[in-house]
Amino acid sequence: MQPIVMDAESRPFWDGVARGELLLQRCGGCARAVFPARAVCPHCFGAELRPVAAAGTGTVHSKTVVHRAFGDFAEQVPFTIALIDLDEGVRMMSRIVGETPVAIGDRVRLQVTRLGDAPDAPLLPCFRAEEDK
């Protein structure tokens, strides 16, 4: 699996994932949450963005089940990819993990997961159904 390439804006996000938390940015100018990480706020064009911890919970906006994949993911099919509306007001694409399937409108929570058996496989922010323990 390819290593994750980090830049100055995304490094806090990936450092947070490595610690098991989901970091977004919050704009000091307009106070809105920003994801993905960037140098300038897309809402007010301010440059006062700082990392903040997200609750790690949200709602499934849409989803798809992947039945054919290539490369490192070919052996992992089928798997679910979803757009998650985080409680902080931003949307992110993520993989759904766990035993409980999700539907549009279901509540989900963060589970940082190493996808793959290789020791160098990256940790990724995934989500699971909130009732899936």
Salt bridges, closest charged atoms under 4 A:
GLU21 OE2 - ARG19 NH2 2.70
ASP85 OD2 - HIS61 ND1 3.56
ASP85 OD1 - ARG91 NE 2.57
ASP87 OD1 - ARG107 NH1 2.81
ASP132 OD2 - ARG128 NH2 3.14
